């Protein structure tokens, strides 16, 4: 299923597309719609949703968790003058 990448100090779920695996199967694993999966991963899949084995897609739910986790790790508001 999805792997975890904490290189930046926060968690990101990733999935490597397997041969024969459908968009729907991966979307279901992340608990999102196919449309959400494709839109969130458009940088990897392109505007046409080019779906190939070996490509790595990210969990669309990650976008909601990133800010929360960053704040928990000490990110905050700063003023630059």
C-alpha atoms as a printed R data frame, in Angstrom:
   type eleno elety resid chain resno       x      y       z
1  ATOM     1    CA   UNK     A     1   0.000  0.000   0.000
2  ATOM     2    CA   UNK     A     2   1.236  3.458   0.798
3  ATOM     3    CA   UNK     A     3   4.656  4.084   2.187
4  ATOM     4    CA   UNK     A     4   5.735  6.836   4.511
5  ATOM     5    CA   UNK     A     5   8.273  9.532   3.763
6  ATOM     6    CA   UNK     A     6   9.358 11.769   6.616
7  ATOM     7    CA   UNK     A     7  12.334 13.442   4.948
8  ATOM     8    CA   UNK     A     8  11.058 16.930   5.707
9  ATOM     9    CA   UNK     A     9  10.058 16.088   9.251
10 ATOM    10    CA   UNK     A    10   6.439 15.340   8.430
11 ATOM    11    CA   UNK     A    11   4.666 12.259   7.129
12 ATOM    12    CA   UNK     A    12   3.669 11.822   3.500
13 ATOM    13    CA   UNK     A    13   1.934  8.740   2.160
14 ATOM    14    CA   UNK     A    14   3.128  7.531  -1.220
15 ATOM    15    CA   UNK     A    15   2.073  4.709  -3.537
16 ATOM    16    CA   UNK     A    16   3.915  3.160  -6.473
17 ATOM    17    CA   UNK     A    17   1.472  2.260  -9.261
18 ATOM    18    CA   UNK     A    18   1.612 -1.449 -10.075
19 ATOM    19    CA   UNK     A    19   1.052 -3.006 -13.486
20 ATOM    20    CA   UNK     A    20  -2.676 -3.544 -14.029
21 ATOM    21    CA   UNK     A    21  -3.664 -1.413 -11.035
22 ATOM    22    CA   UNK     A    22  -6.536  0.980 -11.708
23 ATOM    23    CA   UNK     A    23  -7.003  4.578 -10.678
24 ATOM    24    CA   UNK     A    24 -10.041  3.514  -8.666
25 ATOM    25    CA   UNK     A    25  -8.066  0.920  -6.690
26 ATOM    26    CA   UNK     A    26  -5.453  3.476  -5.647
27 ATOM    27    CA   UNK     A    27  -8.065  6.146  -4.890
28 ATOM    28    CA   UNK     A    28  -9.876  3.630  -2.675
29 ATOM    29    CA   UNK     A    29  -6.636  2.872  -0.794
30 ATOM    30    CA   UNK     A    30  -6.296  6.567   0.039
31 ATOM    31    CA   UNK     A    31 -10.029  6.976   0.704
32 ATOM    32    CA   UNK     A    32 -10.524  9.648  -1.968
33 ATOM    33    CA   UNK     A    33 -12.279  9.964  -5.316
34 ATOM    34    CA   UNK     A    34 -10.455  9.237  -8.567
35 ATOM    35    CA   UNK     A    35 -10.851 12.923  -9.471
36 ATOM    36    CA   UNK     A    36  -9.158 14.029  -6.216
37 ATOM    37    CA   UNK     A    37  -6.323 11.550  -6.781
38 ATOM    38    CA   UNK     A    38  -5.719 12.742 -10.355
39 ATOM    39    CA   UNK     A    39  -5.953 16.451  -9.527
40 ATOM    40    CA   UNK     A    40  -3.605 16.205  -6.551
41 ATOM    41    CA   UNK     A    41  -1.057 14.218  -8.577
42 ATOM    42    CA   UNK     A    42  -1.306 16.199 -11.816
43 ATOM    43    CA   UNK     A    43   2.384 17.184 -11.584
44 ATOM    44    CA   UNK     A    44   3.304 13.484 -11.812
45 ATOM    45    CA   UNK     A    45   0.490 12.233 -14.042
46 ATOM    46    CA   UNK     A    46   0.107 15.257 -16.292
47 ATOM    47    CA   UNK     A    47  -3.124 16.945 -17.302
48 ATOM    48    CA   UNK     A    48  -4.284 13.832 -19.143
49 ATOM    49    CA   UNK     A    49  -3.812 11.594 -16.076
50 ATOM    50    CA   UNK     A    50  -1.112  9.447 -17.710
51 ATOM    51    CA   UNK     A    51  -1.336  6.270 -15.560
52 ATOM    52    CA   UNK     A    52   1.732  4.028 -15.794
53 ATOM    53    CA   UNK     A    53   3.228  1.325 -13.609
54 ATOM    54    CA   UNK     A    54   6.175  2.620 -11.618
55 ATOM    55    CA   UNK     A    55   4.939  6.175 -11.177
56 ATOM    56    CA   UNK     A    56   4.680  7.371  -7.587
57 ATOM    57    CA   UNK     A    57   1.495  9.123  -6.488
58 ATOM    58    CA   UNK     A    58   0.837 10.952  -3.229
59 ATOM    59    CA   UNK     A    59  -2.113 10.736  -0.857
60 ATOM    60    CA   UNK     A    60  -4.460 13.707  -1.452
61 ATOM    61    CA   UNK     A    61  -5.347 13.631   2.242
62 ATOM    62    CA   UNK     A    62  -1.749 14.658   2.889
63 ATOM    63    CA   UNK     A    63  -2.500 18.273   1.964
64 ATOM    64    CA   UNK     A    64  -4.767 18.616   5.006
65 ATOM    65    CA   UNK     A    65  -2.269 17.028   7.366
66 ATOM    66    CA   UNK     A    66   0.845 18.897   6.205
67 ATOM    67    CA   UNK     A    67  -0.017 22.227   7.811
68 ATOM    68    CA   UNK     A    68  -1.164 20.594  11.038
69 ATOM    69    CA   UNK     A    69   2.019 18.513  11.303
70 ATOM    70    CA   UNK     A    70   4.245 21.490  10.424
71 ATOM    71    CA   UNK     A    71   2.685 23.526  13.231
72 ATOM    72    CA   UNK     A    72   3.153 20.641  15.652
73 ATOM    73    CA   UNK     A    73   6.832 20.536  14.641
74 ATOM    74    CA   UNK     A    74   7.271 24.196  15.465
75 ATOM    75    CA   UNK     A    75   6.424 26.071  12.286
76 ATOM    76    CA   UNK     A    76   4.900 29.403  13.041
77 ATOM    77    CA   UNK     A    77   4.171 32.857  11.861
78 ATOM    78    CA   UNK     A    78   7.152 35.090  11.367
79 ATOM    79    CA   UNK     A    79   7.392 38.711  10.349
80 ATOM    80    CA   UNK     A    80  10.010 39.759   7.851
81 ATOM    81    CA   UNK     A    81  10.808 43.440   7.727
